[in-house]
Amino acid sequence: MLEITPTHYLVLSAGLFMIGVIGVMVRRNIIIIFMSIELMLNAVNVNLAAFSQQWQHVTGQVFAVFVIAVAAAEAAVGLGIILAFYRNKETVNIDEMNVMRW
Amino acid sequence: MAEAIVFYGLAALILGFAVLVISTRNTVHSALYLVVNFLLVAMLYVMLGAEFLAAIQVLVYAGGIVVLYLFVVMLVNLKRPPETHQDPRRQTRLGLALASALLAELAAIIVYSATGESAPAATAAAAAGADIAGGNVEQIGMLLYTNYLIPFEVASMLLLVAMIGAIVLAKREL
């Protein structure tokens, strides 16, 4: 228990990812849902950094940089969509976002 | 010993603040807890020897993305909280069954990986000629501009497209 192995980091990352999934499932506010997605991406990055340390190779960290770039792009576009939607419907509740539901 | 104490402390704080992010009523508080969570994860990166990643985490996540979130929370003026109305189609039983199945799977994975033989040590990889010379930033830059040059360019293209898309979406009329 006292020696910190990559398994410890993987369990922590799994926990962080699960909290993100719970946030996406449970909350109705779309901004909080986006924050939960950021939490999940962070969990993935912890995973990549842990493996990078285990193999003493920085490829994992390079991929983590790519994940961060994708997360930034996703946040920009997602928040733009939220703003555009809010301008039309005056709500951020995902239960009321059913324009494309058949 | 010291590493274990730091790791468990950081892990507890990270998970605690993550729970606060998804459980707080006030969206602004949620964003602020998210900042603390990102900073703690950056400390975890330092522990893992990924200093460049820690710096990027602080700059891009805590400095950039969360500010974006705060701007949107301010622009989206919430007169009535979105959580008030109940979803009539909520399927509690099915959700409970699926959640317990997922919990059982996760527990099985953790028990299996904890009792199985430990992963091959890092020395094997280090002996296999991994390039560990130079600083962390130097190594990442070297890899990013040689082996991963095309993904790097694609990522820059993606950021450009996202920037244009965000402007088009957020603009009132073009």
Interface residues (C-beta under 8 A of the other chain):
Chain A: M1 L2 E3 I4 T5 P6 T7 H8 Y9 L10 V11 L12 A14 G15 L16 M18 I19 G20 I22 G23 M25 V26 R27 R28 N29 I30 I31 I32 F34 M35 S36 E38 L39 N42 N45 V46 A49 A50 S52 Q53 Q54 W55 Q56 H57 V58 T59 Q61 V62 A64 V65 F66 I68 A69 V70 A71 A72 A73 E74 A75 A76 V77 L79 G80 I81 I82 L83 A84 Y86 R87 T91 V92 N93 D95
Chain B: M1 E3 A4 F7 A11 I14 L15 A18 V19 V21 I22 T27 S30 A31 L34 N37 F38 V41 L44 Y45 L48 G49 A50 F52 L53 I56 Q57 V60 Y61 G64 I65 L68 Y69 F71 V72 V73 L75 V76 L78 P81 P82 E83 H85 D87 G95 L106 I109 I110 S113 A114 S118 A119 A122 A125 A126 A130 D131 I132 N136 Q139 I140 L143 L144 N147 Y148 P151 A155 L158 L159 V161 A162 M163 G165 A166 I167 V168 L169 A170 R172
